[in-house]
Amino acid sequence: MRPKPRGEDQLLPFETIEAATRGDITAINSVLAHFEGYIAKLATRTLYDEHGCPCQYLDPELKRRLETKLIVRVLNFKIA
């Protein structure tokens, strides 16, 4: 299944990005919400039970680390 291409209606508004770079908590939460699915996908691990059957597992520690890295990058982002 191919992912749908992102249209302009699915992009974060510039004002939200600008506010997030200034440290606005609401804007940062909007950025985190926007990337929530992508972060969950990156933090999903495959574990195997005692019978060798695979199970998907969302690693909460990895998810928090990715969210923290995103927040740091947003706060350090310079808008020209």
Secondary structure, 3 states (H helix, E strand, C coil): CCCCCCCHHHCCCHHHHHHHHCCCHHHHHHHHHHCHHHHHHHCEEEEECCCCCEEEEECHHHHHHHHHHHHHHHHHCCCC
